[in-house]
Amino acid sequence: MTVDLPLIQEAYQRIGPVVHKTPMLHTQQLSQMTDCDLTLKAENLQITGSFKIRGALNKVAWAAQSSPAGVVTGSSGNHGQAVAWAARHFHLQAYIVVPTTASAAKIEAAQSYGARVEQYGTTSRDRLERAQTVAQELSMTFVAPYDDPLVIAGQGTAGLEILEQRPDVQVVLVPIGGGGLISGIATAIKSLRPDIRVIGVEPLGAPKAFQSRRQHRLVVLPETDTIADGLKSLALGDLTYPIIERRVDDLVTVDDDEIRHAMELLLSRQKILAEPSGAATLAYALRRPEQLRGRKVAAVISGGNMDLPSLCRIIGMA
């Protein structure tokens, strides 16, 4: 199964009636601060609070026809919530493996959708390996958080919306965890508008895409260290890496202090709650980089799932 424009368009026909078409929020104040014409793609307002429902729903729709026993995944939180919601939508059982460091809000949200949640390990590799074992033991369908054509195609529907909602866009900023979101968005955008630049943003403490491009190979980091828990993957996927290499124009990093500052601005100036992963794109734009100056820019705010103690702790450190 190839990740291409038809696969993304099929995904949009499948999930479009269910997911939110999230707004593109133009902000004059942040446009002045970033020296560009900035619009925010507010995926923090999506079902379950992040873009993840797009890919999860597309994959679980397939699983509902082929594997009625249920679905299982490993996730730092947002993907798990999305799989749990999608499973409930299709009346399937869901089993979610999360790290021992997962926020209480994300665990409670997955459980509220009827999922069984297991805390296991601290790295993405730990939870994904455990989830795959559970899938085999229980004869359930494994729903990869990013390295799956149907998941990537679902995430790519956000790219179709960006082009529809802001057809004059010149640059799109997308955060990178495992690479599913940017792979889908870049495929959609470059297939229809190859002139638009797509820039991937990841934490300085988890630069798997940045290092992979620099070394011309798929790099697996020994560890990651960032407040952006949704972007802490040790490596890109076998599917997402070549898509990013082929379709993403530039890869940049931001540090945790820049992410904190972006979160604070979104909350205090725009009344937008973004988790650290979701604020990474604004963090980069706030540098006023030359490649954004004076251009029409869309920044994907990928999620907004934060519990109050975590928010106070992170913002308090700004």
Residue pairs with C-beta under 8 A, 6 or more apart in sequence:
1 7
1 149
1 150
2 149
3 149
3 152
3 153
3 156
3 183
3 184
3 187
3 239
3 243
4 187
4 191
5 187
5 188
5 191
5 192
7 149
7 150
7 153
7 156
8 153
8 156
8 157
8 159
8 160
8 184
8 187
8 188
9 160
10 153
11 54
11 58
11 150
11 153
11 154
11 156
11 157
12 157
12 160
14 57
14 58
14 61
15 54
15 57
15 58
15 61
15 154
15 157
16 157
18 47
18 57
18 89
19 46
19 47
19 53
19 54
19 57
19 157
20 45
20 46
20 47
21 161
21 165
22 41
22 42
22 43
22 45
22 46
22 158
22 161
23 42
23 45
23 165
24 39
24 40
24 41
24 42
24 162
24 165
24 166
24 298
25 39
25 40
25 42
25 270
25 272
26 37
26 38
26 39
26 40
27 38
27 39
27 40
27 270
29 269
29 270
30 38
30 40
30 265
30 269
30 270
30 282
30 285
31 37
31 38
33 265
33 286
34 282
34 285
34 286
34 288
34 292
34 297
35 288
35 292
35 293
35 294
36 171
36 285
36 288
36 292
36 293
36 294
36 295
36 296
36 297
37 294
37 295
37 296
37 297
38 285
38 297
38 299
39 166
39 169
39 296
39 297
39 298
39 299
40 270
40 272
40 282
40 298
40 299
40 301
41 158
41 161
41 162
41 165
41 298
41 299
41 300
41 301
42 272
42 301
43 50
43 51
43 158
43 278
43 300
43 301
43 302
43 303
44 50
44 272
44 273
44 274
44 275
44 278
44 301
44 302
44 303
44 304
45 304
46 53
46 54
46 303
47 53
47 82
47 85
48 78
48 81
48 82
48 85
48 109
48 305
49 78
49 81
49 109
49 303
49 304
49 305
50 78
50 81
50 82
50 230
50 275
50 278
50 302
50 303
50 304
50 305
51 155
51 158
51 181
51 300
51 302
51 303
52 78
52 79
52 81
52 82
52 145
52 303
53 82
53 85
53 86
54 154
54 155
54 157
54 158
55 79
55 82
55 146
55 148
55 150
55 151
55 152
55 153
55 154
55 155
55 180
55 184
56 73
56 79
56 82
56 83
56 85
56 86
56 143
56 151
56 154
57 82
57 85
57 86
57 89
57 154
58 150
58 151
58 153
58 154
59 71
59 86
59 143
59 144
59 148
59 150
59 151
59 154
60 71
60 83
60 86
60 87
60 89
60 90
60 92
60 143
61 86
61 90
62 150
63 71
63 90
63 92
63 141
63 143
64 90
64 91
64 92
66 141
67 139
67 140
67 141
68 92
69 93
69 138
69 139
69 140
69 141
70 87
70 92
70 93
70 94
70 95
70 138
70 140
70 141
71 83
71 86
71 87
71 92
71 93
71 94
71 95
71 140
71 141
71 142
71 143
72 94
72 95
72 96
72 97
72 131
72 134
72 135
72 138
72 140
72 141
72 142
72 143
73 79
73 80
73 83
73 94
73 95
73 96
73 97
73 131
73 142
73 143
73 144
73 145
74 80
74 96
74 97
74 98
74 124
74 126
74 127
74 128
74 129
74 130
74 131
74 132
74 145
75 81
75 83
75 96
75 97
75 98
75 127
75 145
76 98
76 99
76 102
76 106
76 124
76 127
76 229
76 230
76 232
77 98
77 102
77 103
77 106
77 107
77 110
77 229
77 230
77 305
78 106
78 230
78 303
78 305
79 143
79 145
79 146
80 96
80 97
80 98
80 106
80 110
80 115
80 117
81 106
81 109
81 110
81 113
81 305
83 94
83 96
83 115
83 143
84 94
84 96
84 109
84 110
84 111
84 113
84 114
84 115
85 113
87 93
87 94
87 113
87 114
87 115
88 94
88 113
88 114
93 116
93 140
94 110
94 113
94 114
94 115
94 116
95 115
95 116
95 118
95 131
95 134
95 138
95 140
96 110
96 115
96 116
96 117
96 118
97 117
97 118
97 119
97 120
97 127
97 128
97 130
97 131
97 134
98 106
98 107
98 110
98 117
98 118
98 119
98 120
98 127
99 119
99 120
99 121
99 122
99 123
99 126
99 127
100 119
100 120
100 121
100 122
101 122
101 229
102 119
102 229
103 229
103 305
103 306
103 307
103 310
104 307
105 305
105 306
105 307
105 310
106 305
107 117
107 119
109 305
110 117
111 117
118 130
118 134
120 126
120 127
120 130
121 127
121 130
123 223
123 234
124 145
124 178
124 232
124 233
124 234
125 234
128 144
128 145
131 142
132 142
134 140
135 141
135 142
143 151
144 151
144 237
145 151
145 177
145 178
145 180
146 152
146 155
146 177
146 178
146 179
146 180
146 181
146 183
146 233
146 237
146 240
147 178
147 179
147 180
147 237
147 238
147 239
147 240
148 180
148 239
149 239
151 180
152 180
152 183
152 184
152 187
152 239
152 240
152 243
153 184
154 184
155 180
155 181
155 183
155 184
155 185
156 183
156 184
156 185
156 187
156 188
157 184
157 188
158 181
158 184
158 185
158 300
159 172
159 184
159 185
159 186
159 187
159 188
159 189
160 188
162 169
162 172
162 185
162 189
162 298
162 300
163 169
163 188
163 189
163 192
163 193
166 296
166 298
168 296
169 196
169 296
169 297
169 298
170 195
170 196
170 197
170 295
170 296
170 297
171 196
171 197
171 198
171 199
171 291
171 292
171 295
171 296
171 297
171 298
172 185
172 189
172 196
172 197
172 198
172 199
172 297
172 298
172 299
172 300
173 199
173 201
173 281
173 284
173 285
173 297
173 298
173 299
173 300
174 181
174 182
174 185
174 186
174 198
174 199
174 200
174 201
174 281
174 300
174 302
175 181
175 182
175 200
175 201
175 202
175 228
175 230
175 231
175 277
175 278
175 280
175 281
175 300
175 302
176 182
176 200
176 201
176 202
176 208
176 209
176 231
176 236
176 244
176 251
177 202
177 230
177 231
177 232
177 233
177 277
178 233
178 235
178 236
178 237
178 240
179 209
179 233
179 236
179 237
179 240
179 241
179 243
179 244
180 237
180 240
181 300
181 302
182 198
182 200
182 240
182 244
182 248
183 239
183 240
183 243
183 244
183 247
185 198
185 300
186 198
186 243
186 244
186 247
186 248
187 243
187 247
189 196
189 198
190 196
190 198
190 247
197 249
197 250
197 291
198 247
198 248
198 249
199 248
199 249
199 250
199 251
199 252
199 284
199 291
200 209
200 244
200 248
200 250
200 251
200 252
201 252
201 253
201 254
201 280
201 281
201 283
201 284
202 208
202 209
202 210
202 231
202 251
202 252
202 253
202 254
202 280
203 224
203 226
203 227
203 228
203 231
203 232
203 253
203 254
203 255
203 256
203 259
203 280
204 226
204 253
204 254
204 255
204 256
205 224
205 225
205 226
205 232
205 255
205 256
206 221
206 224
206 225
206 226
206 228
206 231
206 232
206 233
206 234
207 221
207 253
208 219
208 220
208 221
208 224
208 233
208 234
208 235
208 236
209 236
209 244
209 248
209 251
210 251
210 252
210 253
211 219
211 221
212 218
212 219
212 235
212 236
212 241
212 244
212 245
213 244
213 245
213 251
218 235
218 236
218 238
218 241
219 235
220 234
220 235
221 234
221 235
222 234
223 234
224 232
224 233
224 234
226 232
226 256
226 259
226 276
227 256
227 259
227 260
227 276
227 314
228 256
228 259
228 275
228 276
228 277
228 280
229 275
229 276
229 277
230 275
230 276
230 277
230 278
230 302
230 303
231 276
231 277
231 280
236 244
244 251
250 291
252 284
252 289
254 280
254 283
254 284
254 287
256 276
257 318
258 283
258 284
258 286
258 287
259 276
259 279
259 280
259 283
260 276
260 314
260 315
260 317
260 318
261 283
261 286
261 318
262 274
262 279
262 280
262 282
262 283
262 286
263 274
263 275
263 276
263 279
263 314
263 315
263 318
264 315
264 318
265 282
265 286
266 272
266 273
266 274
266 279
266 282
266 301
267 273
267 274
267 315
272 301
272 304
273 304
273 306
273 311
274 282
274 301
274 303
274 304
275 303
275 304
275 305
275 306
276 314
277 302
277 303
278 301
278 302
278 303
278 304
279 301
281 299
281 300
281 301
281 302
282 299
282 301
285 292
285 297
285 299
306 314
